[in-house]
Amino acid sequence: MAQANAFEASSSQIQVEHDRKRRQFVIRLNGSHDRAVLLYEYVGKKTVDLQHTEVPDAYRGRGIAKHLAKAAMDFVVEEDLKAHLTCWYIQKYVKENPQPKYFEHIYQ
């Protein structure tokens, strides 16, 4: 666990990977052993449901989920999709980072 405690969530270290096949955004933590994920599903041709964000306990409170939420919302905008925000964390992220480009793509 010492390595987990040494992990710092600076933007330069965090890389979000988009696994389109598995419909998830992933951040590999501590090499590739631990992972933070954001899961989504297509619920229509141009509609996604951003369902769940999960960060391992040892990494919580370091801003990691914020990177997943930003990547997911940017994906929705770039692909011109509509999104249902089932995940409470993404709802919080959008509220704390109010950007018109996001609001245009969210089902209220």
N, C-alpha and C positions, 0 to 999 in steps of 0.2 A: 503493500500500500504506500510505501514511501514515494514511489514514482508518481502515483496518482496525486499525492499532496503537492508534488513539485510542479504539476501541470499548471500553466498559466494560460488563460484564455485571451491572449492578445490576438488581434485581427490578423497579424502577419503569420501566426502559427496555425490558424484554423482554416482548414480546407473542407468545404462542403462538396460531397460527391452526390450527383443525381443518378440514381439507379432507376431508369425509366421502366425496365422490365419488371422490377419488384415494386414499383411505384413508391419509392421512398428516397428521402434525402438522408445522407449519412455523414457523420463526422467520426473519423477514426481517432480514438484517444489512446495515448500511451502506446504508440506504434499502431498495431492493428488489432490488439487483443480486445480492448473495450471500445464500444461504439455508442454514440448518441444518434437517435433516429427520429425522423418525422415521417409518418405514414399517410398516404392519401389513396383515394380510389376515384376512378372516373365513374360518375353517376349519370352521365349523359355524354353526348358527342363532344360538347365544348364546356362541360361542367365537371368540376372536381370537388370532392369533399376532403378537406384537410382534417384528418381524423384524430391523430394522436402524436404527441411529442414525448419522447422519453430520453432522459439523461441519467446515467448511472448515479447512484447516491453519492459516491465519492467525488463526483465532478459537479454536483449541483451548486448553484449560487455563484457561478463563474461566468455567466453570460453566454454559455454554449448554446442553449436553446434559442437565443436571439438570432444566432447565425443561421440556424435551421429555418426559423420562421421567415427571416428575410429572404433566404434562397427560395422558399416555397412561394412567397408572395411575388417575388420577382419573376418566377416561372409562370405564375398565373397571368401576370401582366404581359410578359413577352410572348406567350402563346395565345393571348387574347381569349382567355378562358373566364368563366364565372366560377366563383368558389363559395361553397358552404363552409363555414368555420365551426366545425364540430368541436375541435380541440380548444379547450379553455385558454391554453397558453397563446395560441395564435390570435384569439380574440383579444387578449391582453396586449399582445405585441402591436396589433393594428391600432388599438386605442392609444397606446403610448407613443406610437410613431405614425401619427395621422398624415397620410399622404393621399392626395386626391386620386392618384393613379391606382392606389389600392382600393379605395372606396368604390370606384367605378366598376370593379370586378367582383364585388362581394354581394351575395344574396343577403338581404336584410331580413 
